[in-house]
């Protein structure tokens, strides 16, 4: 099964590919740049469930709407 695309279903019935296409997604590095933080801090946010991600194959992406929500909740 080498090279197969892994698609995970979310509780709302969407799979990762649909989620990536509908909400926009960024690489981990681009997500960290978008937030103005380190990749390590972004991984902490992901691990705590604060930032939503989607996985496509072996690659993980952060959902842009999740980053925007985080920024709006933590604006100073």
N, C-alpha and C positions, 0 to 999 in steps of 0.2 A: 504494500500500500504506500510505497514511497512516492512523495510528491502530491499526495491527496490533500485536498483542502478540508480542514476541520471546521465544521460549522456548529456552534453551540446555540441552543435555543434559550431565550430569555422567558421569564414568566409571562410577559405580555404576548408571547407567540412569535415575536420577531427573532430572526437569527442574526448572528454577528454581521454577515454580509449586508443584510438589509439595514441594520443599525449603522454600519459604517457609511452606507450610501445616503441614508436619510438625514443623519445629524452632522455629518462631517467628522473627520477624525484626524488626529495628528500623531506622529511618532512620539515616543517618550521624550526624546531630545527636543523636538519642536514644542511639545506640551510644556516642558520645563521653561523653555524660552518664552512662550506665551504668558506663563504665570510670573516670570521673572524670578525663578527659583532654581535650585540645583535638581539634577535628576534624582539624587538620593532623597530629597525632600518630597518630590513628586511620587516616588515609589512608596514613601511612608503614607502619603495621602491615599494612594491606591490600596495599600495594605489595610488601611483603616476603613475602607469602603467609602471614603469621602469623594473620590473621583472615580467615575465609571470608566471601564475599559471594554474593549472588544478584542477578540483574538481571531486572527485570520491566518491559518496555517500555523507557523511557529512565531509569527509576529504579533505583538500586542500594540494596540493603539488606544490613545485616550480620546474620549468623545468630547468634541469641542463644546457642546452644550453643557457638559458637566464642568468644564473649565470656566465657562462664562458664569454659570450658577455659583461656583466657588468664589470667583472674583466679586460678584455682586453681594454675596453674603459676608465677605471679609474685607469690603472696601473701608478705607479709613478716611 
